[in-house]
Amino acid sequence: MLIVATLDTSLGWESGDVERILIASGVWVSPFTITEATVCCNELGGRSPSLVTTVKGLLDEFDAAVVAQKAANVGADAGRVLKKADVLEWDTERSGTPYDGALRERARVKQELGLIFGSCPVLSGGGSDSVIALYRS
């Protein structure tokens, strides 16, 4: 039987924040992860209200990076492959593309969320490439 936790909105959280945190952290959204992340959010808000504001700002930055990534996907060169070129020149003024910048921003937000929620087994490290702790009842 899964115990459902309720997000304490008096701490500054809003409905949907838990799911946004899970997605930005690269963690699957399921009843178990939602419950665990909700408990972690309530604990974090009780310990440090300023971190709630920080997390919400990071979520907004993540959303902006997703929008930038989508825009880069539909840009003029999206889906085009270089077939032939007479001369190759390295662009030393900037590194990468707008798409690369959006990916780096998403990775930065994921890392910062992992540091903030370091004591939360579901969110610390995050993603399908990490291990999720199993609890015995």
PyRosetta script that sets phi, psi and omega in degrees:
from pyrosetta import init, pose_from_sequence

init()
pose = pose_from_sequence("MLIVATLDTSLGWESGDVERILIASGVWVSPFTITEATVCCNELGGRSPSLVTTVKGLLDEFDAAVVAQKAANVGADAGRVLKKADVLEWDTERSGTPYDGALRERARVKQELGLIFGSCPVLSGGGSDSVIALYRS")
pose.set_psi(1, 128.7)
pose.set_omega(1, -178.4)
pose.set_phi(2, -91.2)
pose.set_psi(2, 127.6)
pose.set_omega(2, 176.7)
pose.set_phi(3, -87.0)
pose.set_psi(3, 131.7)
pose.set_omega(3, -178.6)
pose.set_phi(4, -99.1)
pose.set_psi(4, 130.0)
pose.set_omega(4, 177.4)
pose.set_phi(5, -98.0)
pose.set_psi(5, 152.5)
pose.set_omega(5, 178.7)
pose.set_phi(6, -110.2)
pose.set_psi(6, 129.6)
pose.set_omega(6, 179.8)
pose.set_phi(7, -69.5)
pose.set_psi(7, 129.2)
pose.set_omega(7, -179.5)
pose.set_phi(8, -84.5)
pose.set_psi(8, 97.5)
pose.set_omega(8, -177.4)
pose.set_phi(9, -73.1)
pose.set_psi(9, -13.5)
pose.set_omega(9, 176.9)
pose.set_phi(10, -70.1)
pose.set_psi(10, -13.1)
pose.set_omega(10, 179.1)
pose.set_phi(11, -88.4)
pose.set_psi(11, -2.1)
pose.set_omega(11, 179.7)
pose.set_phi(12, 109.7)
pose.set_psi(12, -7.2)
pose.set_omega(12, 178.7)
pose.set_phi(13, -75.2)
pose.set_psi(13, 155.5)
pose.set_omega(13, 175.7)
pose.set_phi(14, -124.1)
pose.set_psi(14, 157.6)
pose.set_omega(14, 176.2)
pose.set_phi(15, -56.5)
pose.set_psi(15, 133.3)
pose.set_omega(15, -179.4)
pose.set_phi(16, 96.9)
pose.set_psi(16, -14.9)
pose.set_omega(16, -179.3)
pose.set_phi(17, -62.1)
pose.set_psi(17, -40.0)
pose.set_omega(17, -177.8)
pose.set_phi(18, -61.9)
pose.set_psi(18, -45.8)
pose.set_omega(18, 179.9)
pose.set_phi(19, -64.3)
pose.set_psi(19, -39.6)
pose.set_omega(19, 177.8)
pose.set_phi(20, -63.2)
pose.set_psi(20, -39.7)
pose.set_omega(20, 178.5)
pose.set_phi(21, -64.5)
pose.set_psi(21, -44.4)
pose.set_omega(21, 179.4)
pose.set_phi(22, -60.4)
pose.set_psi(22, -46.8)
pose.set_omega(22, -178.6)
pose.set_phi(23, -64.4)
pose.set_psi(23, -46.2)
pose.set_omega(23, 179.8)
pose.set_phi(24, -64.5)
pose.set_psi(24, -28.3)
pose.set_omega(24, 179.5)
pose.set_phi(25, -84.7)
pose.set_psi(25, -7.1)
pose.set_omega(25, -179.7)
pose.set_phi(26, 76.7)
pose.set_psi(26, 28.3)
pose.set_omega(26, -178.4)
pose.set_phi(27, -107.3)
pose.set_psi(27, 138.6)
pose.set_omega(27, 178.3)
pose.set_phi(28, -59.0)
pose.set_psi(28, 141.8)
pose.set_omega(28, 177.0)
pose.set_phi(29, -92.3)
pose.set_psi(29, 114.4)
pose.set_omega(29, 179.1)
pose.set_phi(30, -145.5)
pose.set_psi(30, 166.3)
pose.set_omega(30, 177.9)
pose.set_phi(31, -55.4)
pose.set_psi(31, -39.0)
pose.set_omega(31, 179.8)
pose.set_phi(32, -64.9)
pose.set_psi(32, -49.4)
pose.set_omega(32, -176.7)
pose.set_phi(33, -68.4)
pose.set_psi(33, -33.9)
pose.set_omega(33, 176.9)
pose.set_phi(34, -63.6)
pose.set_psi(34, -44.8)
pose.set_omega(34, 179.7)
pose.set_phi(35, -62.8)
pose.set_psi(35, -47.9)
pose.set_omega(35, -179.0)
pose.set_phi(36, -63.5)
pose.set_psi(36, -43.5)
pose.set_omega(36, -179.7)
pose.set_phi(37, -67.3)
pose.set_psi(37, -34.2)
pose.set_omega(37, 177.3)
pose.set_phi(38, -62.7)
pose.set_psi(38, -44.8)
pose.set_omega(38, 177.5)
pose.set_phi(39, -60.3)
pose.set_psi(39, -43.5)
pose.set_omega(39, -179.8)
pose.set_phi(40, -64.5)
pose.set_psi(40, -40.7)
pose.set_omega(40, 178.2)
pose.set_phi(41, -62.8)
pose.set_psi(41, -43.0)
pose.set_omega(41, 178.9)
pose.set_phi(42, -63.9)
pose.set_psi(42, -41.2)
pose.set_omega(42, 178.0)
pose.set_phi(43, -65.3)
pose.set_psi(43, -43.1)
pose.set_omega(43, 179.6)
pose.set_phi(44, -63.1)
pose.set_psi(44, -44.5)
pose.set_omega(44, 178.8)
pose.set_phi(45, -62.6)
pose.set_psi(45, -34.6)
pose.set_omega(45, 177.4)
pose.set_phi(46, -70.8)
pose.set_psi(46, -34.3)
pose.set_omega(46, 180.0)
pose.set_phi(47, -79.5)
pose.set_psi(47, -40.8)
pose.set_omega(47, -173.2)
pose.set_phi(48, -150.3)
pose.set_psi(48, 93.0)
pose.set_omega(48, 178.8)
pose.set_phi(49, -59.0)
pose.set_psi(49, -29.9)
pose.set_omega(49, 179.8)
pose.set_phi(50, -66.9)
pose.set_psi(50, -28.7)
pose.set_omega(50, 178.0)
pose.set_phi(51, -70.8)
pose.set_psi(51, -25.6)
pose.set_omega(51, 175.1)
pose.set_phi(52, -62.3)
pose.set_psi(52, -44.7)
pose.set_omega(52, 177.7)
pose.set_phi(53, -62.4)
pose.set_psi(53, -41.6)
pose.set_omega(53, 178.6)
pose.set_phi(54, -62.0)
pose.set_psi(54, -45.5)
pose.set_omega(54, -179.9)
pose.set_phi(55, -62.8)
pose.set_psi(55, -43.5)
pose.set_omega(55, -179.7)
pose.set_phi(56, -63.6)
pose.set_psi(56, -36.8)
pose.set_omega(56, 175.1)
pose.set_phi(57, -64.8)
pose.set_psi(57, -41.3)
pose.set_omega(57, 177.3)
pose.set_phi(58, -62.7)
pose.set_psi(58, -38.8)
pose.set_omega(58, 178.4)
pose.set_phi(59, -64.3)
pose.set_psi(59, -39.1)
pose.set_omega(59, 176.8)
pose.set_phi(60, -65.1)
pose.set_psi(60, -39.4)
pose.set_omega(60, 177.3)
pose.set_phi(61, -64.9)
pose.set_psi(61, -39.1)
pose.set_omega(61, 177.8)
pose.set_phi(62, -63.0)
pose.set_psi(62, -45.4)
pose.set_omega(62, 179.3)
pose.set_phi(63, -60.7)
pose.set_psi(63, -40.3)
pose.set_omega(63, 178.4)
pose.set_phi(64, -64.7)
pose.set_psi(64, -38.2)
pose.set_omega(64, 178.1)
pose.set_phi(65, -66.3)
pose.set_psi(65, -37.4)
pose.set_omega(65, 177.2)
pose.set_phi(66, -64.0)
pose.set_psi(66, -42.5)
pose.set_omega(66, 178.7)
pose.set_phi(67, -62.7)
pose.set_psi(67, -43.7)
pose.set_omega(67, 179.1)
pose.set_phi(68, -63.8)
pose.set_psi(68, -39.0)
pose.set_omega(68, 179.1)
pose.set_phi(69, -65.2)
pose.set_psi(69, -43.1)
pose.set_omega(69, 177.8)
pose.set_phi(70, -63.1)
pose.set_psi(70, -40.8)
pose.set_omega(70, 179.1)
pose.set_phi(71, -63.6)
pose.set_psi(71, -39.8)
pose.set_omega(71, 178.5)
pose.set_phi(72, -66.6)
pose.set_psi(72, -31.7)
pose.set_omega(72, 179.4)
pose.set_phi(73, -67.5)
pose.set_psi(73, -28.5)
pose.set_omega(73, -177.9)
pose.set_phi(74, -105.8)
pose.set_psi(74, 9.9)
pose.set_omega(74, 179.7)
pose.set_phi(75, -66.5)
pose.set_psi(75, 178.5)
pose.set_omega(75, -175.6)
pose.set_phi(76, -60.2)
pose.set_psi(76, -32.5)
pose.set_omega(76, -176.7)
pose.set_phi(77, -100.9)
pose.set_psi(77, 5.6)
pose.set_omega(77, -178.1)
pose.set_phi(78, -63.9)
pose.set_psi(78, 130.7)
pose.set_omega(78, 177.3)
pose.set_phi(79, 79.7)
pose.set_psi(79, -2.0)
pose.set_omega(79, 179.8)
pose.set_phi(80, -87.8)
pose.set_psi(80, 143.4)
pose.set_omega(80, 179.9)
pose.set_phi(81, -122.4)
pose.set_psi(81, 135.3)
pose.set_omega(81, 177.2)
pose.set_phi(82, -71.2)
pose.set_psi(82, 117.9)
pose.set_omega(82, -179.2)
pose.set_phi(83, -92.3)
pose.set_psi(83, -41.6)
pose.set_omega(83, -174.0)
pose.set_phi(84, -152.2)
pose.set_psi(84, 141.8)
pose.set_omega(84, 177.1)
pose.set_phi(85, -147.7)
pose.set_psi(85, 139.4)
pose.set_omega(85, 178.8)
pose.set_phi(86, -79.5)
pose.set_psi(86, -40.7)
pose.set_omega(86, -176.4)
pose.set_phi(87, -133.8)
pose.set_psi(87, 134.4)
pose.set_omega(87, 174.2)
pose.set_phi(88, -106.0)
pose.set_psi(88, 130.0)
pose.set_omega(88, 177.2)
pose.set_phi(89, -124.4)
pose.set_psi(89, 141.4)
pose.set_omega(89, 176.8)
pose.set_phi(90, -89.5)
pose.set_psi(90, 132.5)
pose.set_omega(90, 176.3)
pose.set_phi(91, -88.0)
pose.set_psi(91, 104.8)
pose.set_omega(91, -176.9)
pose.set_phi(92, -90.0)
pose.set_psi(92, -6.7)
pose.set_omega(92, -178.3)
pose.set_phi(93, -76.8)
pose.set_psi(93, -30.2)
pose.set_omega(93, -179.8)
pose.set_phi(94, -143.7)
pose.set_psi(94, 152.8)
pose.set_omega(94, 178.3)
pose.set_phi(95, -112.3)
pose.set_psi(95, 128.6)
pose.set_omega(95, 176.7)
pose.set_phi(96, 83.8)
pose.set_psi(96, -168.1)
pose.set_omega(96, -178.2)
pose.set_phi(97, -122.7)
pose.set_psi(97, 172.3)
pose.set_omega(97, 175.2)
pose.set_phi(98, -56.9)
pose.set_psi(98, -34.0)
pose.set_omega(98, 177.8)
pose.set_phi(99, -61.8)
pose.set_psi(99, -43.9)
pose.set_omega(99, 178.8)
pose.set_phi(100, -62.5)
pose.set_psi(100, -39.4)
pose.set_omega(100, 178.7)
pose.set_phi(101, -63.1)
pose.set_psi(101, -39.9)
pose.set_omega(101, 178.8)
pose.set_phi(102, -66.0)
pose.set_psi(102, -40.2)
pose.set_omega(102, 177.7)
pose.set_phi(103, -63.8)
pose.set_psi(103, -41.8)
pose.set_omega(103, 178.6)
pose.set_phi(104, -63.7)
pose.set_psi(104, -39.7)
pose.set_omega(104, 179.6)
pose.set_phi(105, -65.3)
pose.set_psi(105, -42.4)
pose.set_omega(105, 178.1)
pose.set_phi(106, -62.3)
pose.set_psi(106, -41.5)
pose.set_omega(106, 179.0)
pose.set_phi(107, -65.3)
pose.set_psi(107, -38.7)
pose.set_omega(107, 178.6)
pose.set_phi(108, -63.4)
pose.set_psi(108, -45.3)
pose.set_omega(108, 179.8)
pose.set_phi(109, -62.6)
pose.set_psi(109, -43.2)
pose.set_omega(109, 178.9)
pose.set_phi(110, -59.8)
pose.set_psi(110, -42.9)
pose.set_omega(110, 179.5)
pose.set_phi(111, -64.8)
pose.set_psi(111, -43.9)
pose.set_omega(111, -179.4)
pose.set_phi(112, -65.9)
pose.set_psi(112, -39.2)
pose.set_omega(112, 176.4)
pose.set_phi(113, -63.2)
pose.set_psi(113, -38.6)
pose.set_omega(113, 177.1)
pose.set_phi(114, -62.2)
pose.set_psi(114, -36.6)
pose.set_omega(114, 177.9)
pose.set_phi(115, -71.6)
pose.set_psi(115, -42.1)
pose.set_omega(115, -179.2)
pose.set_phi(116, -65.9)
pose.set_psi(116, -41.9)
pose.set_omega(116, -178.4)
pose.set_phi(117, -98.9)
pose.set_psi(117, 34.3)
pose.set_omega(117, -176.8)
pose.set_phi(118, -59.7)
pose.set_psi(118, -28.2)
pose.set_omega(118, -179.2)
pose.set_phi(119, -87.6)
pose.set_psi(119, -0.6)
pose.set_omega(119, -179.0)
pose.set_phi(120, -97.8)
pose.set_psi(120, 114.5)
pose.set_omega(120, -175.8)
pose.set_phi(121, -58.6)
pose.set_psi(121, -32.4)
pose.set_omega(121, -177.3)
pose.set_phi(122, -77.4)
pose.set_psi(122, -30.3)
pose.set_omega(122, -173.2)
pose.set_phi(123, -105.7)
pose.set_psi(123, -16.6)
pose.set_omega(123, -177.2)
pose.set_phi(124, -77.0)
pose.set_psi(124, 110.7)
pose.set_omega(124, -177.7)
pose.set_phi(125, 98.3)
pose.set_psi(125, -48.7)
pose.set_omega(125, 173.0)
pose.set_phi(126, 57.3)
pose.set_psi(126, 164.0)
pose.set_omega(126, 173.3)
pose.set_phi(127, 91.3)
pose.set_psi(127, 166.9)
pose.set_omega(127, -179.0)
pose.set_phi(128, -74.9)
pose.set_psi(128, -9.4)
pose.set_omega(128, 179.5)
pose.set_phi(129, -90.6)
pose.set_psi(129, 5.8)
pose.set_omega(129, 179.7)
pose.set_phi(130, -117.4)
pose.set_psi(130, 172.3)
pose.set_omega(130, -177.8)
pose.set_phi(131, -98.8)
pose.set_psi(131, 135.1)
pose.set_omega(131, 176.2)
pose.set_phi(132, -99.9)
pose.set_psi(132, 130.8)
pose.set_omega(132, -178.7)
pose.set_phi(133, -69.4)
pose.set_psi(133, 140.6)
pose.set_omega(133, 175.8)
pose.set_phi(134, -106.5)
pose.set_psi(134, 137.2)
pose.set_omega(134, -178.6)
pose.set_phi(135, -108.8)
pose.set_psi(135, 144.0)
pose.set_omega(135, 174.2)
pose.set_phi(136, -99.2)
pose.set_psi(136, 142.3)
pose.set_omega(136, 179.4)
pose.set_phi(137, -94.8)
pose.dump_pdb("model.pdb")
